[in-house]
Amino acid sequence: MKSKKLNGKSNIIGTNIQKYRLQSDLSLRQLSDKLSLYGITLYHTDIFDIERNERLVKDFELKAICKALCITYEQLFEDTDKYYTT
């Protein structure tokens, strides 16, 4: 089954994940390691694809990413209205 995309993107939060990961001074591998503590297996290559908006993000992955980066859902979705055309 092919996943649907919004304006060619598989997710709209990748840029914010990268922003907060870099603000936390975490490498892709370090974020992957933190996520594994929550029982989430996302390899550094998966996170790279998410940050490039090329991979779909599951709801349980979103929750763990927020916890690992110490951010809220609101922060994760800030400035994402630009992906919707009016």
Helices and strands as residue ranges (DSSP letters): H 14-23, H 28-36, H 44-51, H 59-69, H 73-76, G 81-83
